[in-house]
């Protein structure tokens, strides 16, 4: 029997529910529903006008409903009378296939038919900045190499500890918090889980970080590259595939030098094969391409990939193998849609397994200094427009994610690119006003 949300509300003292969905651009949309109305909402969903969000719809389209998933319920630690629910979008009684959570669930169902469960963990990086976003919040955070700086970390203790305490309360298993490579930048890690659970938590984490930070008079940003001289915000994903029970890691093979099974290499091969097209959803903004293959930052490294390659425990590669039974995909940035990110990995990985794609030779080199010496190495797209074109043409991603999602996402991202292209920057005025 599905969880009775009305009963849960009474037991937990929940007065309101946020019934939410995430649009194609990764924006979290919600309605605040009183507990007295949740029974109807659980059955029929909360109604929205799809055109009002970043979805490929018009004002003439039917009402769209977010059907809450009771298993996703998260009670806000800082406002426990409110419960948050992830929802699946439906219109005219049918799932909206061009919606992120529905797309991920379809890939999960595809994997289940093959006897697989993908488990993932994410490393979410963000900056704490001033309320207006113009500078980092801690003006004393000035070290050239600030990564792991204890003093700068502890000056933000009140914010960081409240976020971590919230994750502990929610049972996520957080295990470390650190000051990252850029001044004002932080990262928080929690336990890996099934892909849908991780995606739901990732969505809520971003909201929680912003909400708690605002309480302290600051602002949090996951923008890929908010400051040109500092390392950008990545969102690395650690990936493994397990059997149906979730007890046996199908990626692990102790006889392999790197501890990976043949299946793991094929899955990785699928991700590498489709990496250039995947960049459109892993790096979804104009600003994303100021992080990829960026100039060296004040710390001495961008920590971002610049080509399609994998290595061992080597952070200069797009794919790193840090330990047996998993790999780390370092391409995604802080703007990536949590659901599309997971769906893209799974769609590409299953393509690799089904077609036994060879990831090629492992490169045990520093990609930042020696990558240019490797002939035939594929480069990542240089801008959002190139990425969208590759995504739109990808037969693998169309087959996996569906034409509806690929077409809708591409259409909206082309609009995004045209908006950017029509804007006149200060750089252009500075360099061409007197031409």
C-alpha positions in Angstrom: 0.0 0.0 0.0 1.3 3.5 -0.8 2.1 5.8 2.0 -0.9 7.7 3.3 0.3 11.3 3.3 -2.7 12.5 5.3 -1.8 10.1 8.1 1.9 11.0 7.9 1.0 14.7 8.3 -0.9 13.9 11.5 1.8 11.7 12.9 4.7 14.1 12.1 2.9 17.5 12.7 3.2 18.5 9.0 0.9 21.5 8.3 1.9 22.1 4.7 3.4 20.2 1.7 5.6 21.5 -1.1 4.5 19.5 -4.1 7.3 20.1 -6.6 8.8 19.4 -10.0 12.0 20.3 -11.7 11.8 21.8 -15.2 14.2 21.2 -18.1 16.4 24.1 -17.0 16.7 22.6 -13.5 14.5 25.2 -11.8 12.6 23.8 -8.8 8.9 24.7 -9.0 6.3 24.0 -6.3 2.9 24.6 -4.8 2.4 24.9 -1.1 -0.5 22.7 -0.2 -2.2 22.5 3.3 -2.2 19.1 4.9 -6.1 19.1 4.8 -5.9 18.9 1.0 -3.1 16.4 0.6 -5.3 13.3 0.1 -6.7 14.8 -3.1 -3.3 16.0 -4.3 -1.8 12.5 -3.6 -4.5 11.0 -5.9 -4.8 13.7 -8.6 -1.7 15.8 -8.3 -1.1 19.6 -8.0 -2.0 21.5 -11.1 0.4 23.8 -13.0 0.5 25.6 -16.3 3.5 24.0 -18.1 4.2 27.1 -20.2 4.9 29.1 -17.0 8.0 27.0 -16.4 10.9 26.0 -18.7 9.0 23.2 -20.4 8.2 23.1 -24.1 4.6 24.0 -23.8 2.2 26.8 -24.7 -0.6 28.6 -22.9 -3.1 26.6 -25.0 -1.9 23.3 -23.5 -3.9 21.4 -20.9 -3.2 21.6 -17.2 -0.2 19.7 -16.1 -0.2 17.8 -12.8 2.7 17.0 -10.4 1.8 13.6 -8.9 3.7 13.5 -5.6 5.9 10.5 -4.8 5.3 9.6 -1.1 8.7 7.9 -1.0 10.5 11.2 -1.7 9.0 13.0 1.4 11.5 15.2 3.2 10.5 17.1 6.2 12.3 20.5 6.3 14.7 20.3 9.2 14.6 24.1 9.7 10.8 24.3 9.2 9.5 20.9 10.3 5.8 21.8 9.8 6.6 21.7 6.0 7.1 18.5 4.0 8.7 18.5 0.5 7.6 16.0 -2.2 9.1 15.3 -5.6 6.5 14.9 -8.2 6.1 13.2 -11.6 4.5 15.3 -14.3 1.4 14.1 -16.1 -0.9 15.8 -18.7 -4.2 14.4 -20.0 -3.7 11.3 -17.9 -0.3 10.5 -19.4 3.3 11.0 -18.2 5.1 14.0 -19.6 7.9 12.2 -21.3 9.9 15.4 -21.8 10.2 16.1 -18.1 13.4 15.3 -16.1 12.1 13.0 -13.3 10.0 11.0 -15.7 12.9 10.6 -18.0 15.1 9.3 -15.2 12.5 6.8 -14.1 12.2 5.5 -17.6 15.9 4.9 -17.7 15.8 3.2 -14.3 13.0 0.9 -15.6 15.1 0.1 -18.7 18.0 -0.9 -16.5 15.7 -3.0 -14.3 14.6 -5.0 -17.3 18.3 -5.9 -17.8 18.7 -6.8 -14.1 20.6 -3.7 -13.1 20.4 -0.9 -10.5 22.6 2.2 -10.8 23.8 3.7 -7.6 25.4 7.1 -7.5 26.9 9.7 -5.2 27.4 13.4 -6.1 29.9 15.9 -5.0 28.1 19.3 -4.8 30.4 22.4 -4.9 29.1 25.9 -4.2 30.2 29.4 -3.3 29.1 31.4 -0.4 28.8 34.9 -1.7 27.5 38.3 -0.6 23.7 38.8 -0.8 24.0 40.7 -4.1 26.4 38.0 -5.5 29.1 40.5 -6.4 31.9 39.0 -4.1 32.7 36.0 -1.9 31.1 36.4 1.5 34.4 36.1 3.5 36.7 38.9 2.5 39.5 37.3 4.6 39.4 34.2 2.5 42.4 35.2 0.4 44.9 32.4 0.2 46.3 31.6 -3.2 45.7 27.9 -2.4 42.7 28.0 -0.1 41.6 24.3 -0.4 41.0 22.7 3.0 41.8 26.0 4.7 40.7 25.3 8.3 40.3 29.0 9.3 38.2 29.9 6.3 36.1 26.8 6.8 35.5 27.5 10.5 34.6 31.2 9.8 31.5 29.7 8.0 30.9 27.1 10.7 27.4 28.3 11.6 26.2 27.9 8.0 28.1 24.6 7.2 27.2 22.9 10.4 23.5 23.8 10.1 23.4 22.2 6.6 25.3 19.1 7.8 23.1 18.8 10.9 20.1 18.9 8.6 21.5 16.0 6.5 22.3 14.0 9.6 18.7 14.5 10.8 17.4 13.4 7.4 19.5 10.2 7.5 21.5 11.0 4.4 24.8 9.9 6.0 26.9 13.0 5.4 30.6 12.3 6.0 32.7 15.3 5.2 32.6 19.0 4.6 35.5 21.0 3.2 36.6 24.3 1.9 37.3 23.7 -1.8 39.9 25.0 -4.3 38.5 28.5 -4.8 38.2 31.2 -2.3 34.6 31.1 -0.8 34.0 27.7 -2.3 32.7 24.6 -0.3 31.8 21.0 -0.9 29.6 18.6 1.2 29.4 14.9 0.7 26.8 12.3 1.7 26.3 8.6 1.2 25.6 7.2 -2.3 22.3 5.5 -3.0 20.0 4.4 -5.9 20.0 7.0 -8.7 16.5 8.3 -8.1 17.1 8.7 -4.4 20.4 10.6 -5.1 18.7 12.8 -7.7 15.8 13.7 -5.3 18.3 14.5 -2.5 20.4 16.5 -4.9 17.4 18.7 -5.8 16.5 19.2 -2.2 20.2 19.8 -1.2 20.5 22.7 -3.5 17.3 24.2 -2.2 18.3 23.5 1.4 21.8 25.1 1.0 20.2 28.3 -0.5 17.5 28.5 2.2 19.8 28.0 5.2 22.4 30.4 3.7 19.8 33.1 3.3 19.0 32.7 7.0 22.5 33.8 7.8 22.4 36.8 5.5 24.4 35.3 2.7 23.8 33.7 -0.6 24.8 30.3 -2.1 25.5 29.8 -5.8 26.1 26.7 -7.8 26.9 28.7 -10.9 29.6 26.9 -12.9 32.0 29.8 -13.1 30.9 32.8 -11.0 34.4 34.4 -10.8 36.8 34.2 -13.8 40.0 33.8 -11.8 38.7 31.1 -9.5 38.0 27.4 -9.9 34.4 26.8 -11.0 31.7 24.7 -9.4 31.7 21.0 -10.4 29.2 18.3 -9.6 31.1 15.1 -9.9 29.2 11.8 -9.9 30.5 8.5 -8.6 28.8 5.7 -10.5 28.4 1.9 -10.0 25.9 -0.7 -11.2 24.5 -3.4 -8.9 22.2 -6.4 -9.4 18.5 -6.3 -8.8 18.9 -6.9 -5.1 21.2 -4.0 -4.7 23.6 -6.2 -2.8 26.2 -7.2 -5.5 28.3 -4.6 -7.2 28.5 -5.7 -10.8 31.3 -3.1 -11.5 33.7 -4.8 -9.1 36.3 -7.4 -10.2 39.3 -8.0 -7.9 41.2 -9.7 -10.7 41.4 -6.4 -12.7 44.3 -4.0 -12.1 41.8 -1.1 -11.4 39.2 -3.4 -9.8 36.6 -3.0 -12.5 34.6 -5.7 -14.3 34.3 -6.0 -18.0 30.7 -4.7 -17.7 32.1 -1.6 -15.9 34.5 -0.9 -18.8 31.6 -1.3 -21.3 29.4 1.1 -19.3 32.3 3.6 -19.0 32.8 3.1 -22.8 29.2 4.2 -23.4 29.7 7.3 -21.3 32.9 8.2 -23.2 31.4 7.4 -26.5 28.5 9.8 -25.9 30.4 12.4 -23.8 30.4 15.2 -26.3 26.6 15.0 -26.8 26.1 14.5 -23.0 27.9 17.8 -22.4 24.7 19.7 -23.3 22.9 18.3 -20.2 26.0 18.0 -18.0 27.0 21.5 -18.7 23.7 23.2 -19.5 24.5 27.0 -19.5 26.5 29.5 -21.4 28.6 30.0 -18.3 29.4 26.3 -18.1 31.9 26.6 -20.9 33.9 29.1 -19.0 34.6 26.2 -16.6 35.5 23.5 -19.1 39.1 23.9 -20.4 39.4 27.3 -18.6 42.6 29.2 -18.2 44.6 28.3 -15.1 43.1 29.8 -12.0 44.9 31.5 -9.0 45.2 28.1 -7.3 47.2 26.7 -10.2 44.6 24.4 -11.7 41.0 24.5 -13.0 40.3 20.9 -11.9 38.0 20.6 -14.9 38.3 18.2 -17.9 39.1 19.4 -21.4 39.0 16.1 -23.4 37.2 12.8 -23.5 39.6 10.4 -21.7 39.9 8.3 -18.6 42.7 7.5 -16.2 43.3 5.8 -12.9 43.3 7.9 -9.7 44.0 11.0 -11.7 41.9 14.2 -11.4 43.0 15.6 -14.7 40.8 13.2 -16.7 37.1 13.4 -17.5 36.7 10.0 -15.9 38.7 8.9 -12.9 38.9 5.5 -11.3 39.5 6.3 -7.6 38.8 2.9 -6.2 37.6 -0.6 -7.3 33.9 -1.0 -8.2 33.2 2.5 -9.3 34.3 5.4 -11.4 34.0 9.2 -11.0 32.6 11.3 -13.9 34.0 14.8 -13.5 32.3 16.5 -16.4 29.2 17.8 -14.7 28.9 21.3 -13.2 26.8 22.9 -10.6 24.1 23.9 -13.1 23.3 20.4 -14.2 19.7 19.2 -13.8 19.9 16.5 -11.1 17.5 14.2 -12.9 18.8 14.7 -16.5 22.3 14.2 -15.2 21.5 10.8 -13.8 19.3 9.9 -16.8 22.1 10.8 -19.2 24.7 8.7 -17.4 22.4 5.7 -17.3 21.3 6.1 -21.0 24.8 6.3 -22.2 26.1 3.6 -19.9 23.4 1.1 -20.9 24.2 1.9 -24.6 27.8 0.9 -23.7 26.8 -2.4 -22.1 24.4 -3.3 -24.9 26.9 -2.6 -27.6 30.0 -3.6 -25.6 31.7 -0.3 -26.2 35.4 -0.2 -25.7 36.6 2.8 -23.5 40.0 2.6 -25.2 43.4 2.7 -23.5 43.7 4.2 -20.1 45.9 7.3 -20.2 48.3 7.6 -17.2 49.3 11.2 -18.0 48.6 14.7 -16.8 46.0 15.8 -19.2 46.5 19.4 -18.5 50.2 19.4 -19.6 50.4 16.4 -21.9 46.9 15.8 -23.3 47.8 17.8 -26.5 50.4 15.1 -27.4 47.7 12.4 -27.8 46.6 12.0 -31.4 42.9 11.6 -32.2 41.8 12.7 -28.7 38.3 14.0 -28.8 37.8 17.5 -27.3 34.8 18.6 -25.3 32.5 21.2 -27.0 33.8 24.7 -26.7 30.4 26.4 -26.2 26.7 25.6 -25.5 25.7 25.9 -29.1 28.2 23.2 -30.2 27.0 21.0 -27.4 23.3 21.4 -28.2 24.0 20.5 -31.9 25.8 17.3 -30.8 23.0 16.5 -28.4 20.3 17.0 -30.9 22.0 14.7 -33.5 22.8 11.9 -31.0 21.0 8.7 -32.1 22.0 7.1 -28.8 20.5 9.8 -26.6 17.4 10.0 -28.8 16.9 6.3 -28.5 17.5 6.4 -24.7 15.9 9.7 -23.5 13.3 9.9 -26.3 12.7 12.3 -29.1 10.3 14.4 -27.0 12.8 15.3 -24.4 15.7 15.8 -26.8 13.6 18.0 -29.1 12.1 20.1 -26.2 15.4 20.5 -24.4 17.2 21.5 -27.6 14.5 24.0 -28.6 14.6 25.8 -25.3 18.4 25.8 -25.1 18.6 27.3 -28.6 16.4 30.1 -27.3 18.8 30.4 -24.4 21.8 30.7 -26.8 20.0 33.3 -29.0 19.2 35.4 -25.9 22.9 35.3 -24.9 24.1 36.0 -28.4 21.9 39.1 -28.7 23.3 40.6 -25.5 26.1 43.2 -25.8 28.7 42.6 -23.1 31.0 45.2 -21.5 34.0 43.4 -23.0 32.6 44.0 -26.5 32.1 47.7 -25.8 35.6 48.0 -24.3 37.3 46.4 -27.3 35.2 47.5 -30.3 33.5 50.8 -29.5 36.3 52.8 -31.1 37.1 50.4 -33.9 
